Amino acid sequence: MRNPMGRQQYDNIFFREHCKELLKVPLLMAREFIKNRYRLVAYVGLENSPTCGIHWGKHKVNRYGTESPVPADEASDSSDPVLRGIMAEILEQELAREGILIPFIECPAQSQPDSPKRQKFGEELESALSQLE
């Protein structure tokens, strides 16, 4: 059990090194799959995750002045950067370093099954799968 944190609290050298360590085995697996002529379809991140999310946008700030994991009520304006979660960012960099480019899509796990977010996720997943044909 831990208090929920925003991306800002995870974005430090210690957590980044921890993520790199955790990604060593999955990256070895990806290399082995590719060596054996398998194709990676996509990375599926989790919506609103400061570590595994794909579209980390504007979030509320708590009373201590640090970022909350709760999204801001107002939509981000175009000047706000949309970042990947820390681990997703590192994974994308490591894959790109080896010339492995795959789509990164985000599962809106907390959205209702019939929501527009879930529909968009389904479309992105179908698009990624159709690239295999």
Order of alpha helices (4+ residues) and beta strands (2+ residues): alpha-alpha-beta-beta-beta-alpha-beta-alpha
